[in-house]
Amino acid sequence: MFPLGGVLFPHAKLPLHVFEPRYRTMMEECLQGDGRFGVVLIERGNEVGGGDTRFGVGTVARIAQAGRLPDGRYVVVAVGTQRLRVRKWHADDPYPEATVELLDEPRPEGTAGARRASVQQLLTRVLALRAQLGEATTPEPMLDEDPVRASYQAAASAPVGPLDAQRLLELDDADARLTALEHLLTEEAEFLELRLSES
């Protein structure tokens, strides 16, 4: 398990610079195995040094690319594949481990397609407003036709904080995730438009 200060969504990329000895060991073992590890958001504490408190829902990551530097550090690109729920944390020695349950994604109902289109429009609007204000933005994604994949793409691209991202990850279906994104992005657009009108 790799506790981090940000949320990884299924289908999203995760670049990592692995320098702590315990995580170097973990990467070596992952690369010798199936290349998978769990990522969870740190609730309290720091990424470095341990002693943190972690959320219970995270994402399985699969190593897509990895390079080992001469001093033993790793540069890794992983991709989120599936949500997980931690059933039990084990000792952090030599690195964090847990017993997890993989979470299935139910097929969305008919309204999810319309919500996907609405979220695409809102995301376009929010990213354009942020650009007008001179703020850093992510490239605008063209959301997949599949509402499940689209809900994760939008969640990964939406300018939300880690706690809102965690709430989106914990939602059990695409329709609920897209509905939550509609609300979050609508509020963000209204806030950005207000700031723009005052500038």
Secondary structure, DSSP 8 states (H G I E B T S, - for coil): -EEESS---TT-EEEEEE-SHHHHHHHHHHHHTTSEEEEEEEEES-SSSS--EE-SEEEEEEEEEEEE-TTS-EEEEEEEEEEEEEEEE---SSS--EEEEE-------TTHHHHHHHHHHHHHHHHHHHHHTT----------SSHHHHHHHHHHHS---HHHHHHHHH-SSHHHHHHHHHHHHHHHHHHHHHHHHH-
